[in-house]
Each structure stands twice: as structure tokens, then as C-alpha cells.
């Protein structure tokens, strides 16, 4: 068991944790969630190396506890000559070679005792790692992720998504007591994401996974740890059940708030009357009655329930157009091809109209980002751009559009804002307030950098948006705010995304990369294709019904019709059990 008890930690410019406690127990697969910049990665760093940090509170981890770790920022070493099998089995192979070397040494040595001790120590370590079965175990993991075909491929030839999965397998096969993964899903295409889901669900040890991916959250975890506003909340159960409990709490709190507001208003009127009487009649008893009522009013205000996990503030994302274009073609791609070491796309043709919202879908490494960048740069003979359009670009490589050495204020001055006050006012809508506006961009989390990119895209007032993995690193609340902004946007969007929910909730249709070309697919057919591959046949209908009931509940809450909301909650609970 891992136990964190009454933990306090802060940076000079920001308090991160205030008296937080949680436990991780055997066989728990825990999703670690929270808004961008809330301190999830820092807490992982503290768990990994507590000696580096000056924190208050207790951190109970057995000194023999073996921790496996997969970073969100792992980089593929293109100089590596080892094969996938050799990379995954590196520790096993090293130990196997060591045992062979000791055996060879024992054949010729006259002092065999220390070698026997060394030999036994190596054998014990090999057994602890499941050494006799390591080749079979590697094959099983590769097969589970549908990557057995890569067994003899050089690591340097893998795509970024394939390499991330290989890292996950390598750590899992070392049999850690606690396996920590920090956003392992970022940039994975849907096939690789599904492979990651299988790896997570078949892992036998304790898992702590930072993720904002709603597909993984809904299908992989039996415990939720939610970090928000320096506080933490534990929930034993699935993410879908956690959200259901938050919705129940939200209804209860809103009902209490309405009742208390009515009570407070009633006492406000009584206090006003007493004050009016006291100005005419100065009897002491009148004054005491007034003070008593005021104290009661203060107690009412003080006991208002604060719920930092129920209504979390979303950034106010809004894409506004300066120059709306009538229905016309804004981007035309005709016989476009791209190749690096090999041909990626060949003779691709499509066109985007002025209000189309389109997702480009395809496996990692198929040329999607190159295509989007070529459209933005408008320097390719096969691409025609309407003269009346203004484009804005969000890059999955955040350093391409953000200057790390800039402060947040300087970044927006460079983008054309006139004064620091103007910048402060604008970026406060995106959650950047206080001292953070003077920080260097390099100090921000991955999610905060992407929110900053969204703020820059919004400020451009462009009528065509090119978005390359815009939901990567974003917390679920910001993802939902982005979906709403996309829905309200009056211009054209061309978006690369592997996030199923963002695609189906915001796009008109998809462009599927298949066999080095692109074909158009309706949203209905795309949904059916995904659900047929990864879910049972009733799942799509059940999820659509769930979403419809949730929308009805939101409307009931707006009308303060709490009784009807509770009836709908009962209906929602039945649907959740089907998912």
C-alpha cells in the first residue's frame, strides 16, 4: 500500500497541496485527474523521489517498493540500433548475460565461493523478474497490443505512438509494485489507444495514471483521485460513476443554495425592518434583536457548502471571426503527395468550404501534421487557399507557436496586443491570473501551454482554424469548453485528432487516411466503424441515450426544477449500469 497523509507543498509563486491524503492499494488501477496546472506531475515527482522535495506531511512507501515510470515527455532516440525485442527485454538480457559470464568464470576460477554467492544473487534477481518466461511474456504483450510484427524492427524506426506503447510494455514486464504513467495516451492514434487500454486492463499491479482521455477514463480504472484547488478527493469506482456522483452532489448543492438564498433574503428583509425601527425607536432590546439577526445571517452565509469538485471553472474559449465568408471553398487540395524516407500520402485531393468542420483521422506517422503545416504555410503547388481567408494554427509541437523564453504577457504583446493590462484582461478568460502571467512559458504544464495556444488562436479572429491535436494535455473540463467553442464557431476548421469524443461532438465529417490516400466519411459511418471495432453493438445507443438524459438534467437545473432533475437522475443511473 502507498499512503499519502496530510501533505502540504508549495512553490514560491503557488500553493499546490493543502492537507491532502490518499491511499493506493493492491490491484487498484487509479486514474489521477485534475485541471491543467493543478500539480499532478509534481505530485508524481514527489512520489518518485521524495528526498528532492521539502514537503510537510507523511509519505509512506515501503523502501523495497519497485516503481515503474512512463513519462509524458519521452523522446525516441533515433540513434538506437537495438530491436524492439532487445529494447523491451534489455534488463532481462543484461542479467542473462551476467549469469552466463559468471558460469564461464566459475569454470576456470580457483576461488569459487564469492562467484557462487554472486551467481545465486543473479539467479534470484532473474527469477523475481520472471526470467524463465521473459521471451514468452514479451511476445504476449506485443501480441496483446497488436504489435508482434514489430518484434525485430529497430526502435529508431518506430512512430512516436508505437514507441510509447513499447515503453509501457517494458516497464510492465519489469513487474513494478507501483506503475506510474503520466499522460501515456498523448498523440496515440485510436488503434494504439485501444492497445494501451488492453495493456492497462491486463496489468496485475497497482497503477497510477495521469490522463484526461475520456475513452481511457471510461474503460480502464476502478479508482479516481481528483486534485483540484489544493484539495484532493478519492472515489472507489469507475470514472462514469464518479461523474454520476458529482452530478447528484451538484443537484443537492443547487437545491440547498436556492433554499438558503430564499432564507437569507427573508432574513435580509427582517434585518432591514429592524434597522428602520431602530432609527426611530432606540430601545436596547431592539438593538439586541438586530444584532442577533445579523449574527444568524452571518452563520447562514458561513455554512454555505463549498464544493471545489462539483462546479469547476472552465476557460471561456470563444472563436470569433473578423471577416465572415459566404459559402465558398476556402482550401482546395489537388493531387497532393508527401514523402520522407517513404511515400506517406499520394495524389490526395479534397476541398474545405467556409463553414466545414472536418477531422483528419489516420494512424501515427501517415503525414497528417505535414499536410496541415503545408496548408498553413501555403507554399505547396497542390494547395490553393482562398485570398479572403485568414488562418490560425495550433501545433502539437507547442514550441513551434510559443516562445518558451517569453513570459505570458510578452507572448501576447508579440502577438499584437497593445498593453499588459489588455493582455491580463484577455488571458484571465483562460484561467491565467495573478503571478502566473509573469512566468516563463517554459515553466507551464503541457495542458497550460495548449490552453495558451487556444487563447492565441482565438485572439487572431481567423476564419479558418488549423488545429493539430488541440485536446492533447487538456483536462476534460477544457476539452468540453473547446467542443462548445467549436460548435459555436462560424468559420472552417480542419482538425487532426485522435480524441474520439472531440471528433464526434464537434465535426461535420471526417477525412480518413487509408492506404496513402484520403477518403471522406460521414460522421454516422465513422461512429459505426469505431463502435463496431471496439464496443458491443448496444453501446452506441446506450451512450447516446445517456447524453440525451444529461442534457435534460442540465435544462431542469437551469429551471431549478429539482424534483424533475431527480427523476431524470434515476433514469441516468439505469443507463450507466448498461455502459
C-alpha positions as CSV (number, residue, x, y, z in Angstrom):
1,X,0.0,0.0,0.0
2,X,1.1,3.6,-0.8
3,X,-0.1,6.2,1.7
4,X,0.0,10.0,1.5
5,X,-1.1,11.7,4.7
6,X,-1.7,15.4,5.3
7,X,0.7,16.5,2.6
8,X,1.4,20.2,2.2
9,X,3.6,21.6,-0.7
10,X,4.1,24.9,-2.5
11,X,6.3,26.7,-4.9
12,X,7.3,30.3,-4.1
13,X,4.6,31.6,-6.5
14,X,1.9,29.0,-6.0
15,X,0.4,26.7,-3.3
16,X,-0.2,23.2,-4.8
17,X,-1.4,21.0,-1.9
18,X,-3.0,21.7,1.4
19,X,-3.5,18.8,3.8
20,X,-4.1,16.2,1.1
21,X,-4.4,12.4,1.9
22,X,-5.0,9.3,-0.2
23,X,-4.0,5.7,-0.5
24,X,-3.2,3.3,-3.3
25,X,-3.8,-0.4,-2.5
26,X,-3.1,-3.7,-4.2
27,X,-4.7,-4.3,-7.6
28,X,-6.1,-0.7,-7.8
29,X,-6.0,0.9,-11.2
30,X,-6.2,4.6,-10.4
31,X,-6.8,7.5,-12.7
32,X,-5.3,10.7,-11.5
33,X,-7.3,13.7,-12.8
34,X,-7.5,17.5,-12.3
35,X,-7.3,20.7,-14.3
36,X,-4.1,21.8,-16.0
37,X,-1.5,23.2,-13.7
38,X,-3.1,21.7,-10.5
39,X,0.1,19.8,-9.7
40,X,-0.4,16.3,-10.8
41,X,3.0,15.8,-12.4
42,X,4.7,17.4,-9.4
43,X,2.9,15.0,-7.0
44,X,4.2,12.1,-9.2
45,X,7.7,13.6,-8.9
46,X,7.3,13.7,-5.1
47,X,6.2,10.0,-5.1
48,X,9.2,9.1,-7.3
49,X,11.8,10.9,-5.4
50,X,10.6,12.4,-2.0
51,X,14.1,13.3,-0.9
52,X,14.2,16.1,-3.6
53,X,11.2,18.0,-2.1
54,X,10.6,19.9,1.0
55,X,7.1,19.0,1.9
56,X,5.1,18.7,5.1
57,X,3.2,15.6,6.0
58,X,3.8,11.8,5.7
59,X,4.6,9.7,2.6
60,X,4.5,6.0,3.4
61,X,6.1,3.9,0.7
62,X,8.0,0.7,1.6
63,X,11.7,1.2,0.8
64,X,11.7,-2.0,-1.2
65,X,8.8,-0.8,-3.3
66,X,9.7,-1.0,-7.0
67,X,8.3,1.8,-9.1
68,X,7.9,1.8,-12.8
69,X,7.5,5.1,-14.7
70,X,6.5,6.3,-18.1
71,X,6.9,10.0,-18.7
72,X,4.6,12.2,-20.8
73,X,7.7,13.7,-22.5
74,X,9.7,10.6,-23.5
75,X,11.7,11.1,-26.7
76,X,12.5,8.5,-29.2
77,X,16.3,8.1,-29.7
78,X,16.8,7.8,-33.4
79,X,20.3,6.6,-33.0
80,X,19.3,3.3,-31.2
81,X,20.3,0.2,-33.1
82,X,18.5,-2.3,-30.8
83,X,15.4,-4.1,-32.0
84,X,12.0,-3.8,-30.2
85,X,12.6,-7.2,-28.6
86,X,16.1,-6.2,-27.4
87,X,14.8,-2.8,-26.0
88,X,11.9,-4.3,-24.1
89,X,14.0,-7.2,-22.7
90,X,17.1,-5.1,-22.0
91,X,17.2,-5.8,-18.3
92,X,16.4,-9.5,-18.8
93,X,19.1,-9.9,-21.5
94,X,21.6,-8.0,-19.4
95,X,21.0,-10.3,-16.4
96,X,21.0,-13.4,-18.6
97,X,24.4,-12.3,-20.0
98,X,25.7,-11.7,-16.5
99,X,24.7,-15.2,-15.4
100,X,26.4,-16.7,-18.4
101,X,29.5,-14.7,-17.7
102,X,29.6,-15.9,-14.0
103,X,29.2,-19.5,-15.2
104,X,32.2,-19.2,-17.6
105,X,34.3,-17.6,-14.8
106,X,33.5,-20.4,-12.4
107,X,34.8,-23.0,-14.9
108,X,38.3,-21.6,-14.6
109,X,38.4,-19.9,-11.2
110,X,40.1,-21.5,-8.1
111,X,38.2,-19.2,-5.7
112,X,34.6,-20.3,-6.4
113,X,32.9,-19.2,-3.2
114,X,32.4,-15.5,-4.0
115,X,31.3,-16.5,-7.5
116,X,28.7,-18.9,-6.2
117,X,27.3,-16.1,-4.0
118,X,27.2,-13.7,-7.0
119,X,25.6,-16.4,-9.1
120,X,22.9,-17.1,-6.6
121,X,22.2,-13.3,-6.3
122,X,21.8,-13.0,-10.1
123,X,19.6,-16.1,-10.2
124,X,17.3,-14.7,-7.5
125,X,17.0,-11.4,-9.4
126,X,16.3,-13.3,-12.7
127,X,13.6,-15.4,-11.0
128,X,12.0,-12.2,-9.5
129,X,11.7,-10.8,-12.9
130,X,10.1,-13.9,-14.3
131,X,13.3,-14.5,-16.3
132,X,12.5,-18.1,-17.5
133,X,9.4,-16.8,-19.3
134,X,10.6,-13.3,-20.4
135,X,10.7,-14.1,-24.1
136,X,7.2,-15.6,-24.0
137,X,5.9,-12.6,-21.9
138,X,7.3,-10.1,-24.3
139,X,5.6,-11.9,-27.2
140,X,2.3,-12.0,-25.3
141,X,2.5,-8.2,-24.6
142,X,3.4,-7.4,-28.2
143,X,0.5,-9.6,-29.4
144,X,-1.9,-8.0,-27.0
145,X,-1.1,-4.6,-28.4
146,X,-1.2,-6.0,-32.0
147,X,2.5,-5.1,-32.4
148,X,4.1,-8.5,-32.7
149,X,5.0,-7.6,-36.3
150,X,7.4,-5.0,-34.8
151,X,9.4,-7.5,-32.7
152,X,12.5,-7.4,-35.0
153,X,12.1,-3.8,-36.1
154,X,14.7,-1.2,-34.9
155,X,13.5,1.1,-32.2
156,X,14.7,4.1,-34.2
157,X,12.2,3.2,-36.9
158,X,9.1,3.3,-34.7
159,X,6.5,6.0,-34.8
160,X,6.1,8.1,-31.6
161,X,2.9,6.3,-30.7
162,X,4.4,2.8,-31.2
163,X,7.4,3.8,-29.0
164,X,5.1,5.0,-26.2
165,X,3.4,1.6,-26.2
166,X,6.8,-0.2,-26.2
167,X,7.9,1.9,-23.2
168,X,4.7,0.9,-21.3
169,X,5.4,-2.8,-22.1
170,X,9.0,-2.5,-21.0
171,X,8.0,-1.0,-17.6
172,X,5.2,-3.5,-17.0
173,X,7.4,-6.5,-17.8
174,X,9.8,-5.4,-15.1
175,X,7.0,-6.2,-12.6
176,X,6.9,-3.0,-10.6
177,X,4.9,-2.9,-7.3
178,X,3.6,0.5,-8.4
179,X,3.4,1.6,-12.1
180,X,3.1,5.3,-12.7
181,X,2.3,6.7,-16.1
182,X,2.0,10.5,-16.9
183,X,-0.4,11.0,-19.9
184,X,0.7,7.9,-21.8
185,X,-2.1,8.5,-24.3
186,X,-1.0,11.8,-25.7
187,X,-0.8,11.7,-29.6
188,X,-1.8,8.0,-29.7
189,X,-4.0,7.1,-32.7
190,X,-7.1,5.2,-32.0
191,X,-5.6,1.7,-32.7
192,X,-2.7,2.4,-30.3
193,X,-5.0,4.0,-27.8
194,X,-7.1,0.8,-27.8
195,X,-3.8,-1.2,-27.4
196,X,-2.9,0.9,-24.4
197,X,-6.4,0.2,-22.9
198,X,-5.7,-3.5,-23.2
199,X,-2.3,-3.2,-21.6
200,X,-3.7,-1.2,-18.7
201,X,-6.7,-3.6,-18.1
202,X,-4.5,-6.8,-18.1
203,X,-1.8,-5.3,-15.7
204,X,-1.8,-7.1,-12.3
205,X,-0.1,-4.5,-10.1
206,X,-1.0,-1.0,-8.7
207,X,-1.4,1.6,-11.4
208,X,-1.4,5.4,-11.1
209,X,-2.2,7.0,-14.4
210,X,-2.5,10.8,-15.2
211,X,-4.9,11.0,-18.1
212,X,-7.5,13.3,-19.5
213,X,-8.5,10.9,-22.2
214,X,-12.3,10.2,-21.8
215,X,-12.0,6.9,-23.7
216,X,-9.4,5.5,-21.2
217,X,-11.2,7.1,-18.2
218,X,-14.5,5.4,-19.1
219,X,-13.0,2.0,-19.7
220,X,-9.8,1.3,-17.6
221,X,-10.0,2.4,-13.9
222,X,-11.5,1.3,-10.7
223,X,-10.4,4.3,-8.6
224,X,-10.3,8.0,-9.2
225,X,-8.1,10.5,-7.5
226,X,-9.1,14.1,-8.3
227,X,-6.8,17.0,-7.5
228,X,-8.4,20.5,-7.6
229,X,-7.8,23.9,-5.9
230,X,-5.1,22.4,-3.5
231,X,-7.6,19.7,-2.3
232,X,-7.9,16.0,-3.2
233,X,-10.9,13.7,-3.5
234,X,-10.8,9.9,-3.7
235,X,-13.5,7.8,-5.3
236,X,-13.6,4.0,-5.4
237,X,-15.3,3.1,-8.7
238,X,-15.3,3.9,-12.4
239,X,-15.0,7.4,-13.9
240,X,-18.5,7.3,-15.3
241,X,-19.8,6.5,-11.7
242,X,-17.7,9.3,-10.3
243,X,-19.2,11.8,-12.7
244,X,-22.7,10.5,-11.8
245,X,-21.9,11.1,-8.1
246,X,-20.7,14.6,-8.9
247,X,-24.0,15.3,-10.7
248,X,-26.0,14.0,-7.8
249,X,-24.0,16.3,-5.5
250,X,-24.5,19.2,-7.9
251,X,-28.3,18.8,-7.7
252,X,-28.2,18.6,-3.9
253,X,-26.0,21.7,-3.6
254,X,-28.0,23.8,-6.0
255,X,-31.2,22.8,-4.2
256,X,-29.7,23.8,-0.9
257,X,-28.3,27.0,-2.4
258,X,-31.7,28.0,-3.7
259,X,-33.3,27.3,-0.3
260,X,-30.6,29.1,1.6
261,X,-30.8,32.1,-0.8
262,X,-34.5,32.4,-0.1
263,X,-33.9,32.1,3.7
264,X,-31.1,34.7,3.5
265,X,-33.4,37.1,1.5
266,X,-36.1,36.6,4.1
267,X,-33.7,37.5,7.0
268,X,-32.3,40.4,5.0
269,X,-35.8,41.9,4.9
270,X,-36.3,41.3,8.6
271,X,-32.9,43.0,9.3
272,X,-33.8,46.0,7.1
273,X,-37.1,46.3,9.0
274,X,-35.3,46.1,12.4
275,X,-32.8,48.7,11.3
276,X,-35.6,51.1,10.2
277,X,-37.4,50.6,13.5
278,X,-34.1,51.1,15.4
279,X,-33.6,54.6,13.8
280,X,-36.9,55.7,15.3
281,X,-37.0,53.6,18.5
282,X,-33.6,53.3,20.2
283,X,-34.7,50.8,22.9
284,X,-31.8,48.4,23.8
285,X,-34.0,45.3,23.1
286,X,-34.5,46.5,19.5
287,X,-30.7,46.7,19.1
288,X,-30.1,43.3,20.6
289,X,-32.7,41.8,18.3
290,X,-31.0,43.4,15.3
291,X,-27.5,42.0,16.4
292,X,-28.9,38.5,16.9
293,X,-30.5,38.5,13.4
294,X,-27.2,39.8,11.9
295,X,-25.2,37.1,13.6
296,X,-27.7,34.4,12.4
297,X,-27.4,35.8,8.9
298,X,-23.6,35.5,9.1
299,X,-23.9,31.9,10.3
300,X,-26.1,31.1,7.3
301,X,-23.5,32.6,4.9
302,X,-20.7,30.7,6.7
303,X,-22.4,27.3,6.4
304,X,-22.9,27.5,2.6
305,X,-21.4,24.3,1.2
306,X,-18.3,24.8,-0.8
307,X,-17.7,22.1,-3.4
308,X,-14.5,22.6,-5.4
309,X,-15.0,19.3,-7.3
310,X,-18.6,20.0,-8.5
311,X,-18.6,23.2,-10.4
312,X,-15.1,23.7,-11.8
313,X,-14.5,26.8,-13.8
314,X,-13.9,26.2,-17.4
315,X,-11.8,28.6,-19.6
316,X,-14.0,30.9,-21.6
317,X,-12.9,29.7,-25.1
318,X,-14.5,31.7,-27.9
319,X,-13.5,31.7,-31.6
320,X,-14.7,35.0,-33.2
321,X,-14.4,35.8,-36.9
322,X,-13.4,39.2,-38.1
323,X,-14.3,38.5,-41.7
324,X,-17.1,36.0,-42.4
325,X,-17.1,34.5,-45.9
326,X,-20.2,33.4,-47.8
327,X,-20.5,29.7,-48.7
328,X,-17.4,29.1,-50.8
329,X,-14.3,26.9,-51.0
330,X,-11.6,28.2,-48.7
331,X,-9.0,25.4,-49.0
332,X,-8.5,23.2,-52.0
333,X,-6.0,20.3,-52.1
334,X,-5.4,18.7,-55.5
335,X,-3.1,15.7,-56.2
336,X,-1.0,16.4,-53.0
337,X,1.8,14.0,-52.2
338,X,4.4,13.9,-49.4
339,X,7.3,11.6,-48.7
340,X,10.2,11.4,-46.2
341,X,12.0,8.0,-46.1
342,X,9.0,6.5,-47.7
343,X,5.8,7.8,-49.5
344,X,3.2,8.8,-46.9
345,X,0.4,10.4,-49.0
346,X,-0.1,10.1,-52.7
347,X,-2.4,12.1,-55.0
348,X,-4.6,13.3,-52.2
349,X,-7.5,15.6,-53.2
350,X,-10.2,17.3,-51.1
351,X,-11.8,20.7,-50.5
352,X,-13.0,22.6,-47.4
353,X,-15.9,25.0,-47.5
354,X,-16.1,28.2,-45.4
355,X,-18.2,26.6,-42.6
356,X,-17.0,23.0,-42.8
357,X,-15.7,21.4,-39.6
358,X,-13.5,18.5,-40.6
359,X,-11.4,16.0,-38.7
360,X,-8.4,14.3,-40.4
361,X,-8.1,10.7,-39.0
362,X,-5.3,8.3,-39.5
363,X,-2.5,6.3,-37.8
364,X,0.6,7.9,-36.4
365,X,3.2,8.8,-38.9
366,X,1.0,9.0,-42.0
367,X,1.7,12.6,-42.9
368,X,-1.3,14.4,-41.3
369,X,0.8,17.1,-39.5
370,X,2.9,17.7,-42.6
371,X,-0.3,18.3,-44.7
372,X,-1.7,20.7,-42.1
373,X,1.6,22.6,-41.9
374,X,1.8,22.8,-45.7
375,X,-1.8,24.3,-45.8
376,X,-0.8,26.9,-43.1
377,X,2.4,27.9,-44.9
378,X,0.6,27.9,-48.3
379,X,3.8,27.0,-50.1
380,X,2.8,23.9,-52.0
381,X,1.8,23.7,-55.6
382,X,-1.0,21.3,-54.9
383,X,-2.7,23.5,-52.3
384,X,-4.9,26.5,-53.2
385,X,-6.0,29.0,-50.5
386,X,-8.9,31.5,-50.9
387,X,-7.5,35.0,-51.0
388,X,-10.1,36.3,-48.4
389,X,-9.2,33.9,-45.6
390,X,-7.1,34.4,-42.5
391,X,-5.7,31.2,-41.0
392,X,-4.7,30.4,-37.4
393,X,-2.7,27.3,-36.5
394,X,-2.4,25.3,-33.3
395,X,0.6,23.0,-33.3
396,X,1.1,19.7,-31.5
397,X,4.7,20.8,-31.2
398,X,4.0,23.6,-28.8
399,X,7.4,25.3,-29.2
400,X,6.5,25.9,-32.9
401,X,3.9,28.5,-31.9
402,X,5.0,29.6,-28.4
403,X,8.4,31.1,-27.4
404,X,9.5,29.3,-24.2
405,X,11.7,32.2,-23.1
406,X,8.7,34.7,-23.2
407,X,6.5,35.4,-20.2
408,X,2.8,35.0,-20.9
409,X,2.5,38.8,-21.1
410,X,5.4,39.1,-23.6
411,X,3.9,36.3,-25.8
412,X,0.7,38.3,-26.3
413,X,2.5,41.6,-26.8
414,X,4.4,39.8,-29.6
415,X,1.0,38.6,-30.9
416,X,-0.2,42.2,-31.4
417,X,-1.7,43.3,-28.0
418,X,-1.0,46.9,-27.1
419,X,-0.7,46.9,-23.4
420,X,0.0,44.5,-20.5
421,X,-3.4,45.4,-19.0
422,X,-5.1,44.4,-22.2
423,X,-3.2,41.1,-22.1
424,X,-4.1,40.5,-18.4
425,X,-7.8,41.1,-19.1
426,X,-7.8,38.8,-22.1
427,X,-5.9,35.8,-20.7
428,X,-7.9,35.9,-17.4
429,X,-10.7,34.3,-19.5
430,X,-8.4,31.3,-20.0
431,X,-7.6,30.9,-16.3
432,X,-4.3,32.8,-16.3
433,X,-4.4,35.2,-13.4
434,X,-2.1,36.5,-10.7
435,X,1.6,35.8,-10.7
436,X,1.5,33.2,-13.4
437,X,1.2,35.9,-16.1
438,X,4.8,36.9,-15.3
439,X,6.2,33.3,-15.6
440,X,8.2,32.0,-18.5
441,X,6.2,29.8,-20.9
442,X,8.7,27.0,-20.4
443,X,7.6,26.7,-16.8
444,X,4.0,25.9,-17.8
445,X,2.5,22.4,-17.9
446,X,1.6,20.8,-21.2
447,X,-2.1,21.5,-20.7
448,X,-1.4,25.1,-19.8
449,X,0.6,25.6,-23.0
450,X,-2.2,24.2,-25.1
451,X,-4.7,26.5,-23.4
452,X,-2.3,29.4,-24.2
453,X,-2.2,28.3,-27.8
454,X,-6.0,28.2,-27.9
455,X,-6.1,31.8,-26.5
456,X,-3.7,32.9,-29.3
457,X,-5.8,31.2,-31.9
458,X,-8.9,32.9,-30.5
459,X,-7.3,36.3,-30.5
460,X,-6.4,36.0,-34.2
461,X,-10.1,36.3,-35.3
462,X,-9.3,34.0,-38.1
463,X,-11.9,32.5,-40.3
464,X,-10.1,29.2,-40.9
465,X,-8.6,27.2,-37.9
466,X,-6.0,24.5,-38.4
467,X,-5.8,22.5,-35.2
468,X,-3.2,19.8,-34.7
469,X,-4.2,17.6,-31.7
470,X,-5.8,20.5,-29.8
471,X,-7.0,18.3,-26.9
472,X,-3.6,16.9,-26.1
473,X,-2.7,17.5,-22.4
474,X,-6.1,19.4,-21.9
475,X,-8.1,18.5,-18.8
476,X,-11.6,17.2,-19.5
477,X,-13.2,20.5,-18.5
478,X,-11.2,22.4,-21.0
479,X,-11.9,19.7,-23.7
480,X,-15.6,20.3,-23.2
481,X,-15.2,24.1,-23.3
482,X,-13.3,23.6,-26.6
483,X,-16.1,21.5,-28.0
484,X,-18.6,24.2,-27.2
485,X,-16.3,26.9,-28.9
486,X,-16.0,24.7,-32.0
487,X,-19.8,24.2,-32.1
488,X,-20.4,28.0,-31.9
489,X,-17.7,28.9,-34.4
490,X,-18.9,30.3,-37.8
491,X,-15.8,29.6,-39.8
492,X,-14.0,26.5,-41.2
493,X,-12.0,24.0,-39.1
494,X,-9.5,21.4,-40.2
495,X,-8.5,19.4,-37.1
496,X,-6.2,16.4,-36.6
497,X,-7.4,14.5,-33.6
498,X,-7.3,11.0,-32.1
499,X,-9.8,12.1,-29.4
500,X,-12.9,10.2,-30.4
501,X,-15.2,12.4,-28.2
502,X,-13.9,15.7,-29.7
503,X,-14.4,14.4,-33.2
504,X,-17.9,13.1,-32.8
505,X,-19.1,16.0,-30.7
506,X,-17.7,18.8,-32.9
507,X,-17.0,17.8,-36.5
508,X,-19.3,17.6,-39.6
509,X,-17.4,14.8,-41.2
510,X,-14.0,13.1,-41.3
511,X,-11.2,12.6,-43.8
512,X,-9.8,9.1,-43.3
513,X,-6.2,8.3,-44.3
514,X,-6.2,4.9,-45.8
515,X,-3.5,3.3,-48.0
516,X,-1.7,6.6,-48.6
517,X,-4.8,8.4,-49.7
518,X,-7.7,10.3,-48.1
519,X,-11.4,9.5,-48.4
520,X,-14.4,11.3,-47.0
521,X,-16.6,9.6,-44.4
522,X,-19.9,10.8,-42.8
523,X,-20.0,11.2,-39.1
524,X,-22.6,8.5,-38.8
525,X,-20.5,5.9,-40.6
526,X,-17.4,6.9,-38.6
527,X,-19.2,6.3,-35.3
528,X,-20.5,3.0,-36.5
529,X,-17.0,2.0,-37.6
530,X,-15.4,2.9,-34.3
531,X,-18.1,1.2,-32.2
532,X,-18.1,-1.9,-34.4
533,X,-14.4,-2.3,-33.8
534,X,-14.2,-1.5,-30.1
535,X,-17.6,-1.8,-28.4
536,X,-20.5,-4.1,-28.3
537,X,-23.5,-3.3,-30.6
538,X,-25.7,-1.8,-27.9
539,X,-23.0,0.6,-26.5
540,X,-23.6,3.4,-29.1
541,X,-27.3,3.6,-28.4
542,X,-26.8,3.5,-24.6
543,X,-24.3,6.3,-24.7
544,X,-26.5,8.4,-26.9
545,X,-29.4,7.9,-24.6
546,X,-27.1,8.8,-21.6
547,X,-26.1,12.1,-23.3
548,X,-29.7,13.0,-24.0
549,X,-30.7,12.5,-20.4
550,X,-27.7,14.5,-19.1
551,X,-28.9,17.4,-21.4
552,X,-32.4,17.2,-19.9
553,X,-30.9,17.3,-16.4
554,X,-28.9,20.4,-17.2
555,X,-32.1,22.1,-18.5
556,X,-34.0,21.1,-15.4
557,X,-31.3,22.6,-13.2
558,X,-31.4,25.9,-15.1
559,X,-35.2,26.0,-14.4
560,X,-34.5,25.0,-10.7
561,X,-36.9,22.1,-11.3
562,X,-35.1,19.8,-8.8
563,X,-37.8,17.2,-8.5
564,X,-37.7,16.5,-12.2
565,X,-33.9,16.5,-12.2
566,X,-34.0,13.8,-9.5
567,X,-36.4,11.7,-11.6
568,X,-34.0,12.0,-14.6
569,X,-31.0,11.1,-12.3
570,X,-32.8,7.7,-11.6
571,X,-33.2,7.2,-15.3
572,X,-29.5,8.1,-15.9
573,X,-28.3,5.6,-13.2
574,X,-30.0,2.8,-15.1
575,X,-28.3,3.8,-18.3
576,X,-24.9,4.0,-16.7
577,X,-25.3,0.4,-15.5
578,X,-25.6,-0.6,-19.2
579,X,-22.2,1.0,-20.1
